[in-house]
Amino acid sequence: MSECIFCRISAGDVPADVVAQDEDFVAFRDARPLAPVHLLVIPRSHVASLDEAEELSAEASARALAFLAATARSAGVAETGYRVITNTGPDAGQEVMHLHWHVIGGTRLGGMA
């Protein structure tokens, strides 16, 4: 999907500070970080949101959580803790209509209320 910024990042057409990648996922630093560590993890295939997760391949679905955890470990936040968030749809605050997870850590995070 050529108009999707995350598809363009995944294809290497738009620069990003990539910290991890494999055949199914790309992790890169958020351009507007909310914490010392704020990474975005995206599937390489275009899936609009978590609500369409069944569009991911079975292999990618099976490996998604492991990729997220490995990315957090390599960023150095696994020992002290981190948060993984995905926003689904405009009411939840999803700004880019490409499934993505925020991996946030590196500081004590506030409550969710």
C-alpha positions in Angstrom: 0.0 0.0 0.0 2.1 2.9 -1.3 0.2 5.7 0.6 0.7 4.0 4.0 3.7 5.5 5.8 4.3 2.3 7.7 4.3 0.2 4.5 6.8 2.7 3.1 9.0 2.4 6.2 8.8 -1.4 6.0 9.8 -1.3 2.3 12.8 1.0 3.1 11.3 3.9 1.1 11.0 6.2 4.1 13.9 6.4 6.5 13.4 5.3 10.1 15.7 4.3 13.0 15.1 0.6 12.7 16.2 -1.4 15.7 15.0 -4.9 14.8 13.5 -6.6 11.8 12.8 -10.0 10.3 10.7 -11.4 7.4 7.4 -10.5 9.1 8.0 -7.5 11.4 10.0 -4.2 11.7 10.7 -2.3 14.9 11.8 1.3 14.8 12.0 4.3 17.2 8.9 6.5 17.4 9.5 10.0 15.9 7.6 11.5 18.9 8.7 9.4 21.9 6.6 9.4 25.1 9.4 7.8 27.2 13.1 7.1 26.9 12.3 3.9 25.0 9.4 4.2 22.6 9.5 1.8 19.7 6.9 0.9 17.1 6.5 -2.7 15.9 4.7 -3.2 12.7 3.9 -6.2 10.5 5.5 -5.9 7.0 2.1 -6.8 5.5 -0.5 -4.1 5.5 -3.2 -4.9 8.1 -5.2 -1.8 9.1 -5.7 -2.6 12.8 -5.9 -5.3 15.4 -9.5 -5.7 14.4 -8.2 -7.2 11.1 -5.6 -9.4 12.8 -6.8 -12.5 10.9 -5.3 -11.0 7.8 -1.8 -11.7 9.2 -0.3 -15.0 8.1 -0.6 -17.8 10.6 3.2 -17.8 11.0 3.4 -14.0 11.7 0.5 -14.3 14.2 2.3 -17.1 16.0 5.5 -15.1 16.2 4.2 -11.6 17.0 4.4 -11.8 20.8 7.9 -13.3 20.7 9.1 -10.6 18.3 7.7 -7.9 20.7 9.4 -9.5 23.7 12.7 -9.9 21.9 12.5 -6.2 20.8 11.9 -5.1 24.4 14.8 -7.2 25.6 17.2 -5.8 23.0 16.1 -2.3 23.9 17.1 -3.0 27.6 13.7 -2.6 29.2 12.7 -6.2 29.9 14.4 -6.3 33.3 12.7 -3.2 34.8 9.4 -3.4 32.8 7.7 -2.0 29.7 4.3 -1.5 28.3 2.9 -2.8 25.0 0.0 -0.9 23.6 -2.0 -1.0 20.4 -4.7 1.5 19.6 -7.6 0.2 17.4 -9.6 2.7 15.5 -10.0 6.5 15.8 -11.8 6.5 19.1 -8.9 4.7 20.7 -6.4 7.2 19.2 -5.1 5.2 16.2 -3.4 7.7 14.0 -1.8 5.5 11.3 -4.2 2.8 9.9 -1.6 0.1 9.9 -1.5 -2.3 12.8 1.3 -1.3 15.2 2.3 -1.9 18.8 4.0 0.7 21.0 6.8 -0.7 23.2 7.3 1.9 25.9 9.7 1.8 28.8 13.0 3.1 30.2 11.3 5.0 33.0 8.6 4.3 35.7 5.3 4.6 33.8 2.2 6.1 35.3 -1.1 4.4 35.8 -3.5 3.7 32.9 -6.4 5.7 34.4 
